[in-house]
């Protein structure tokens, strides 16, 4: 059966409602959605504020555009490195949930560092800002695989596409709203701190593990154990 644009548009409300129901029923899924929103706020601040900061650093819009291209490349590389380090981060942290907390916390510290150096173009402040920028994308990149794995384990196969769609929608919607807020804030540290605070709040969500709803993996292991006991 051929899918039309009308069919896709008509399916959006049902997808959103289904995702919201998943988040309402399960605290872990809800944390994934809220974390996606926090990342959206952080990315909105980065993408809106970095071009102007690059131009101010170089003294001209043309050279600032070249610098911004280099910075964007650095961000993509840092994100890729973070994703590659996600399994190691989970092992060192002790679990996927703790890995998300550590990764988002690292990203938040990078944005706060960018806010602290927002009013300075001194060489040392510029180096710190470059490190903060890389740290943001490194943290976001490291958090994403762990979040996706947690979502995969928690949500049945029939609802995974819906969950991923709502996760993406949460990121994009919060990013759009945050962009409006960042645009009206005065220049300086405050817009950067908005993104950093949002990402820090996303990290705080993962401090405590919700024990009320066991994962599907745990349920499967328990079922296997029960079957084995009955067989013996």
VENQUI-V24317 format. One record per run of one state. SS is the DSSP state (h for helix, s for strand, l for the rest). FROM is the first residue (numbers start at 0). LEN is the number of residues. If there is no record, write none. Layout:
BEGIN
ss->SS from->FROM len->LEN
ss->SS from->FROM len->LEN
END
This chain:
BEGIN
ss->l from->0 len->4
ss->h from->4 len->21
ss->l from->25 len->1
ss->h from->26 len->32
ss->l from->58 len->2
ss->h from->60 len->24
ss->l from->84 len->1
ss->h from->85 len->8
ss->l from->93 len->2
ss->h from->95 len->21
ss->l from->116 len->6
ss->h from->122 len->32
ss->l from->154 len->2
ss->h from->156 len->28
ss->l from->184 len->4
ss->h from->188 len->16
ss->l from->204 len->11
ss->h from->215 len->16
ss->l from->231 len->1
END
